[in-house]
Amino acid sequence: MEASNLFYRDPALYDAVQEDNSAAATCQALIERHRPRAATLADFGCGTGRDLAILAKRFECVGVDLQPGLVEYAHRIRPALDIRIGDMRTVRLQRCLDAMTCLGNSLAYIHENDDISAVFATFAAHALPGALLVLCSPVSPIIRPEATSATVRTPTGSAQVTISYEWDLRTQINTMHRHWALPSGDDARDTVRRRVLFPRELEHYASSAGFEVLDMLNGPPSATLTGPVAYTVARYAP
Ligand SMILES: C[S@@+](CC[C@H](N)C(=O)[O-])C[C@H]1O[C@@H](n2cnc3c(N)ncnc32)[C@H](O)[C@@H]1O
């Protein structure tokens, strides 16, 4: 996974580029709305712990991520956070919590149906009665005939990034190809493969694991659901 994505090879760049990301604030607003007395939270696929650091100001938090490189970085940069190496398909923290999150498309890195069921079983295994689950994941594919380019600010200057997408309907994998022209003059390429789970599929996986979907919406919280990425809010009610 590390080889496929520049951000995983350079977690500091990942944090810098995502600095303005509002996922933690959106997530916190959703938890305040649906489970205002929540005190404990687990973030699955927490990456560098950027969102967890914000959420930890309000909740007692634990984070889990598959990649040792990201977890080592998180320990170095955010030593106060409890972040562990683990696979969200199988990890068991031996405790139940008020809220569980899976943000920044982490769920989309799970491609196979059985593995997705296993992830929802992990959510259920960590849920107190009435616990809230907040997912941020792709609910429709990005289909663009042409590549698009943008300038991205990085700590060492401006990078030019060119992005194109492929969509495979049979596997529901949306592949993003990114080409970076970095300020150093170097080039980098990544290929990110994300599984799209359409709203009714998410509903199915959630309800099979004992969660009732309360809301699906674009963020920051709005009443609409247009995709391609959405927040799903579900309550554990087995
Ligand atoms: C796009 S990143 C998002 C990270 C973080 N949630 C954020 O928003 O910055 C996806 C993350 O999912 C993690 N991941 C992928 N598969 C995983 C698995 N099976 N178990 C735990 N983490 C996983 C990756 O290591 C990566 O950190």
The ligand as an SDF file (V2000), in Angstrom:
LIG
                    3D

 27 29  0  0  0  0  0  0  0  0999 V2000
   -6.8740    7.6720    2.6510 C   0  0  0  0  0  0  0  0  0  0  0  0
   -6.2060    7.1430    4.1720 S   0  0  0  0  0  0  0  0  0  0  0  0
   -7.2300    8.0030    5.3480 C   0  0  0  0  0  0  0  0  0  0  0  0
   -6.5420    8.1460    6.6770 C   0  0  0  0  0  0  0  0  0  0  0  0
   -7.2800    9.0080    7.6840 C   0  0  0  0  0  0  0  0  0  0  0  0
   -8.5600    8.4440    8.0620 N   0  0  0  0  0  0  0  0  0  0  0  0
   -7.4490   10.4000    7.1210 C   0  0  0  0  0  0  0  0  0  0  0  0
   -8.5900   10.8080    6.8370 O   0  0  0  0  0  0  0  0  0  0  0  0
   -6.4390   11.0690    6.9420 O   0  0  0  0  0  0  0  0  0  0  0  0
   -6.7540    5.4580    4.3030 C   0  0  0  0  0  0  0  0  0  0  0  0
   -6.1690    4.7720    5.5170 C   0  0  0  0  0  0  0  0  0  0  0  0
   -6.7760    3.5000    5.6750 O   0  0  0  0  0  0  0  0  0  0  0  0
   -5.7960    2.6330    6.1820 C   0  0  0  0  0  0  0  0  0  0  0  0
   -6.2120    1.2460    5.9600 N   0  0  0  0  0  0  0  0  0  0  0  0
   -6.4200    0.6250    4.7750 C   0  0  0  0  0  0  0  0  0  0  0  0
   -6.7840   -0.6490    4.9740 N   0  0  0  0  0  0  0  0  0  0  0  0
   -6.8410   -0.8300    6.3190 C   0  0  0  0  0  0  0  0  0  0  0  0
   -7.1640   -1.9390    7.1500 C   0  0  0  0  0  0  0  0  0  0  0  0
   -7.5060   -3.1370    6.6340 N   0  0  0  0  0  0  0  0  0  0  0  0
   -7.1080   -1.7670    8.4920 N   0  0  0  0  0  0  0  0  0  0  0  0
   -6.7540   -0.5680    9.0340 C   0  0  0  0  0  0  0  0  0  0  0  0
   -6.4270    0.5090    8.2880 N   0  0  0  0  0  0  0  0  0  0  0  0
   -6.4780    0.3800    6.9500 C   0  0  0  0  0  0  0  0  0  0  0  0
   -4.5400    3.0140    5.4150 C   0  0  0  0  0  0  0  0  0  0  0  0
   -3.3750    2.5420    6.0310 O   0  0  0  0  0  0  0  0  0  0  0  0
   -4.6690    4.5340    5.4150 C   0  0  0  0  0  0  0  0  0  0  0  0
   -4.0470    5.1110    6.5150 O   0  0  0  0  0  0  0  0  0  0  0  0
  1  2  1  0
  2  3  1  0
  2 10  1  0
  3  4  1  0
  4  5  1  0
  5  6  1  0
  5  7  1  0
  7  8  2  0
  7  9  1  0
 10 11  1  0
 11 12  1  0
 11 26  1  0
 12 13  1  0
 13 14  1  0
 13 24  1  0
 14 15  1  0
 14 23  1  0
 15 16  2  0
 16 17  1  0
 17 18  1  0
 17 23  2  0
 18 19  1  0
 18 20  2  0
 20 21  1  0
 21 22  2  0
 22 23  1  0
 24 25  1  0
 24 26  1  0
 26 27  1  0
M  CHG  2   2   1   9  -1
M  END
$$$$
